[in-house]
């Protein structure tokens, strides 16, 4: 039971490959199914980790990494083959790279991997919803989905930055106390 959360995150990473291949081949319906499965495994791995007391340092890395791989691979594919705006792809990739760098800095300074934040989970779910709207060609929702998705991605980045700053400030205060 203890390894199931990490297995679910690994499944999500593996799903990125067939999602990309299906999108390249124009098999959008199958790609939608796999993207929904990826979204479901994202919820299931966190639930299982908390339920079974299986939260691990490797899981704290694997889960958000899986989210970023699926999101970036899908967004890149939709940009390449379905006309997703390049600026939105840049927002997704830039945010994820900044979060990875910030998380690595926090891990180095704290000596442990920081946990995911609720804002990150919400942002991933919204991002997948935006990608699904684009993939399903729900044109009447494109503009609103891109605007809301961009705003929530930016907000989650801001919330992470505030959290990182607080943690680092608290950590530096701890060092000053004899």
C-alpha positions as CSV (number, residue, x, y, z in Angstrom):
1,X,0.0,0.0,0.0
2,X,2.8,2.3,0.8
3,X,4.1,2.4,-2.8
4,X,0.7,3.0,-4.5
5,X,0.9,6.9,-4.4
6,X,4.3,6.9,-6.1
7,X,3.1,4.3,-8.5
8,X,0.2,6.5,-9.5
9,X,2.5,9.5,-10.0
10,X,4.7,7.3,-12.2
11,X,1.7,6.2,-14.2
12,X,1.0,9.9,-14.8
13,X,4.5,10.5,-16.1
14,X,4.3,7.5,-18.4
15,X,0.9,8.7,-19.7
16,X,2.6,11.8,-21.1
17,X,4.1,9.7,-23.9
18,X,1.0,8.2,-25.3
19,X,-0.9,11.5,-24.9
20,X,1.8,13.2,-27.1
21,X,1.7,10.4,-29.6
22,X,-2.1,10.4,-29.8
23,X,-2.2,14.1,-30.3
24,X,0.4,13.9,-33.1
25,X,-1.7,11.2,-34.8
26,X,-4.9,13.2,-34.5
27,X,-6.5,10.7,-32.0
28,X,-8.0,13.4,-29.8
29,X,-10.7,11.3,-28.2
30,X,-8.1,8.8,-26.9
31,X,-5.8,11.7,-25.7
32,X,-8.8,13.2,-23.8
33,X,-9.3,9.9,-22.0
34,X,-5.7,9.6,-21.0
35,X,-5.6,13.2,-19.9
36,X,-8.6,12.6,-17.7
37,X,-6.9,9.5,-16.3
38,X,-3.8,11.6,-15.6
39,X,-6.0,14.1,-13.7
40,X,-7.7,11.3,-11.7
41,X,-4.3,9.8,-10.7
42,X,-3.2,13.2,-9.5
43,X,-6.1,13.3,-7.1
44,X,-5.7,9.6,-6.2
45,X,-2.0,9.7,-5.3
46,X,-2.3,12.5,-2.8
47,X,-5.4,11.0,-1.2
48,X,-3.7,7.6,-1.0
49,X,-0.5,9.1,0.5
50,X,-2.4,10.9,3.2
51,X,-4.9,8.0,3.9
52,X,-2.2,5.4,4.3
53,X,0.4,7.5,5.9
54,X,2.6,7.0,2.8
55,X,3.8,10.6,2.3
56,X,7.4,10.3,1.3
57,X,10.3,12.6,0.3
58,X,10.3,10.9,-3.1
59,X,6.6,11.3,-3.5
60,X,6.9,15.0,-2.7
61,X,9.2,15.3,-5.7
62,X,7.5,12.7,-8.0
63,X,3.9,14.1,-7.7
64,X,4.5,17.7,-8.8
65,X,7.1,16.6,-11.3
66,X,4.5,14.3,-12.9
67,X,2.0,17.2,-13.0
68,X,4.6,19.4,-14.7
69,X,5.6,16.7,-17.3
70,X,2.0,15.9,-18.3
71,X,1.0,19.6,-18.5
72,X,4.1,20.7,-20.4
73,X,4.0,17.7,-22.8
74,X,0.3,18.3,-23.5
75,X,0.6,22.0,-23.9
76,X,3.6,21.6,-26.2
77,X,1.7,19.1,-28.3
78,X,-1.4,21.3,-28.5
79,X,0.9,24.2,-29.5
80,X,2.6,22.1,-32.2
81,X,-0.5,20.4,-33.7
82,X,-3.6,22.2,-32.5
83,X,-2.7,25.9,-32.5
84,X,-2.5,26.6,-28.8
85,X,-1.1,30.1,-28.5
86,X,2.7,30.1,-27.9
87,X,2.4,32.7,-25.2
88,X,0.3,30.3,-23.1
89,X,2.8,27.5,-23.6
90,X,5.5,29.9,-22.4
91,X,3.4,30.8,-19.3
92,X,3.0,27.1,-18.4
93,X,6.7,26.3,-18.9
94,X,8.1,29.4,-17.3
95,X,5.9,29.0,-14.2
96,X,6.9,25.3,-13.9
97,X,10.6,26.1,-14.3
98,X,10.4,28.8,-11.7
99,X,8.6,26.5,-9.3
100,X,11.2,23.8,-9.8
101,X,14.0,26.2,-9.2
102,X,12.3,27.6,-6.1
103,X,11.5,24.1,-4.7
104,X,15.1,23.1,-5.3
105,X,16.4,26.2,-3.4
106,X,14.0,25.5,-0.6
107,X,15.0,21.8,-0.4
108,X,18.7,22.8,-0.3
109,X,18.2,25.4,2.4
110,X,15.8,23.4,4.5
111,X,17.4,20.0,4.1
112,X,14.1,18.4,3.1
113,X,11.7,18.5,0.2
114,X,8.9,21.1,0.6
115,X,5.3,19.8,0.2
116,X,3.0,20.8,-2.6
117,X,0.7,23.7,-1.9
118,X,-3.1,23.7,-2.5
119,X,-2.6,26.5,-5.0
120,X,-0.4,24.2,-7.1
121,X,-3.0,21.5,-7.2
122,X,-5.7,23.9,-8.1
123,X,-3.5,25.4,-10.8
124,X,-2.8,22.0,-12.3
125,X,-6.5,21.1,-12.4
126,X,-7.3,24.4,-14.0
127,X,-4.5,24.0,-16.5
128,X,-5.7,20.5,-17.5
129,X,-9.2,22.0,-17.9
130,X,-7.8,24.7,-20.2
131,X,-6.0,22.1,-22.2
132,X,-9.1,19.9,-22.4
133,X,-11.2,22.9,-23.6
134,X,-8.6,23.5,-26.3
135,X,-8.4,19.8,-27.2
136,X,-12.1,19.4,-27.4
137,X,-12.2,22.5,-29.6
138,X,-14.8,24.3,-27.4
139,X,-14.1,27.6,-29.3
140,X,-16.7,29.6,-27.4
141,X,-14.6,29.0,-24.2
142,X,-11.1,29.5,-25.6
143,X,-10.6,33.2,-24.6
144,X,-12.1,32.8,-21.2
145,X,-10.2,29.6,-20.5
146,X,-6.9,31.1,-21.5
147,X,-7.5,34.2,-19.4
148,X,-8.6,32.3,-16.3
149,X,-5.9,29.7,-16.7
150,X,-3.2,32.4,-17.1
151,X,-4.5,34.3,-14.1
152,X,-4.6,31.3,-11.9
153,X,-1.2,30.1,-13.0
154,X,0.2,33.5,-12.2
155,X,-1.6,33.6,-8.9
156,X,-0.3,30.2,-7.9
157,X,3.2,31.3,-8.8
158,X,2.8,34.4,-6.6
159,X,1.4,32.3,-3.7
160,X,4.4,29.9,-4.0
161,X,6.8,32.9,-4.1
162,X,5.3,34.3,-0.9
163,X,5.4,30.9,0.8
164,X,9.0,30.3,-0.3
165,X,10.0,33.7,1.0
166,X,8.3,33.1,4.4
167,X,9.9,29.7,4.8
168,X,13.4,31.1,3.9
169,X,12.9,34.1,6.3
170,X,11.8,31.7,9.1
171,X,14.8,29.5,8.4
172,X,17.3,32.4,8.5
173,X,15.7,33.5,11.8
174,X,16.2,30.0,13.2
175,X,19.9,30.1,12.4
176,X,20.4,33.4,14.2
177,X,18.9,32.0,17.5
178,X,21.8,30.6,19.6
